Amino acid sequence: MTDVDQLKELEELAGGPLKCARLLAVDYTGSYASWKAGRKPIPRYITASVKAHTALLKKELVQEC
């Protein structure tokens, strides 16, 4: 799974791209849009944050069931 694919997965769990950008505390129209379009590589610390947030949101979904 690529970094962009992981970002898209987090978007689905977070409730959309804008909520995902807010969750990551990044500028939606700047860096986030560039990463998603593939114009700029996603920094490693953001990739790590995406993975952590995804795991946490998945865990919360399982606990709700």
MARMI-929505 format. One line per field, with one value per residue (C-alpha): residue in one letter; residue number from 1; x, y, z. Coordinates in Angstrom, 1 decimal, always signed. Last residue first. Example, Ala and Ser with C-alpha at 12.3 -4.5 7.8 and 13.67 -1.06 7.14 Angstrom:
REM residues 2
rest <- c(S / A)
nr <- c(2 / 1)
xx <- c(+13.7 / +12.3)
yy <- c(-1.1 / -4.5)
zz <- c(+7.1 / +7.8)
//
This chain:
REM residues 65
rest <- c(C / E / Q / V / L / E / K / K / L / L / A / T / H / A / K / V / S / A / T / I / Y / R / P / I / P / K / R / G / A / K / W / S / A / Y / S / G / T / Y / D / V / A / L / L / R / A / C / K / L / P / G / G / A / L / E / E / L / E / K / L / Q / D / V / D / T / M)
nr <- c(65 / 64 / 63 / 62 / 61 / 60 / 59 / 58 / 57 / 56 / 55 / 54 / 53 / 52 / 51 / 50 / 49 / 48 / 47 / 46 / 45 / 44 / 43 / 42 / 41 / 40 / 39 / 38 / 37 / 36 / 35 / 34 / 33 / 32 / 31 / 30 / 29 / 28 / 27 / 26 / 25 / 24 / 23 / 22 / 21 / 20 / 19 / 18 / 17 / 16 / 15 / 14 / 13 / 12 / 11 / 10 / 9 / 8 / 7 / 6 / 5 / 4 / 3 / 2 / 1)
xx <- c(-19.4 / -18.3 / -15.0 / -14.2 / -14.7 / -12.5 / -9.7 / -10.0 / -9.8 / -6.6 / -4.9 / -5.7 / -4.5 / -1.2 / -0.6 / -1.4 / +1.0 / +3.8 / +3.2 / +3.2 / +6.5 / +7.9 / +7.1 / +4.6 / +6.3 / +5.3 / +3.3 / +1.6 / -1.9 / -2.5 / +0.7 / +0.2 / -3.3 / -2.1 / +0.8 / -1.2 / -5.0 / -5.6 / -2.9 / -1.8 / -2.9 / -3.1 / -6.7 / -7.4 / -6.1 / -8.3 / -11.3 / -10.8 / -10.3 / -13.4 / -14.9 / -11.9 / -12.2 / -12.5 / -9.8 / -7.5 / -7.9 / -7.1 / -3.9 / -2.9 / -3.4 / -1.2 / +1.5 / +1.4 / +0.0)
yy <- c(-3.2 / +0.1 / -1.5 / -2.5 / +1.1 / +2.4 / +0.0 / +1.1 / +4.7 / +4.0 / +2.0 / +4.8 / +7.5 / +5.6 / +4.9 / +8.5 / +9.8 / +7.6 / +8.8 / +12.4 / +11.8 / +10.2 / +13.3 / +12.7 / +13.2 / +16.3 / +16.5 / +13.2 / +14.6 / +13.6 / +15.0 / +18.3 / +18.6 / +18.0 / +20.4 / +23.4 / +23.4 / +21.2 / +22.8 / +20.3 / +19.3 / +15.6 / +15.5 / +18.7 / +17.2 / +14.1 / +16.2 / +18.0 / +14.8 / +13.0 / +11.4 / +10.2 / +6.6 / +7.3 / +10.0 / +7.5 / +5.1 / +7.8 / +8.7 / +5.0 / +4.9 / +8.0 / +6.4 / +3.4 / +0.0)
zz <- c(+17.3 / +18.8 / +20.0 / +16.4 / +15.2 / +17.9 / +16.9 / +13.3 / +14.3 / +16.4 / +13.6 / +11.1 / +13.4 / +14.0 / +10.3 / +9.3 / +12.0 / +10.8 / +7.2 / +8.5 / +10.3 / +7.1 / +5.0 / +2.2 / -1.2 / -3.1 / -6.4 / -5.8 / -5.9 / -2.3 / -1.2 / -2.9 / -1.6 / +2.0 / +1.7 / +0.6 / +0.3 / +3.4 / +5.6 / +8.1 / +11.7 / +10.9 / +12.2 / +10.4 / +7.1 / +7.7 / +8.4 / +5.1 / +3.2 / +4.4 / +7.5 / +9.5 / +8.5 / +4.8 / +4.8 / +6.7 / +3.8 / +1.3 / +3.3 / +3.3 / -0.5 / -0.8 / +1.3 / -1.0 / +0.0)
//
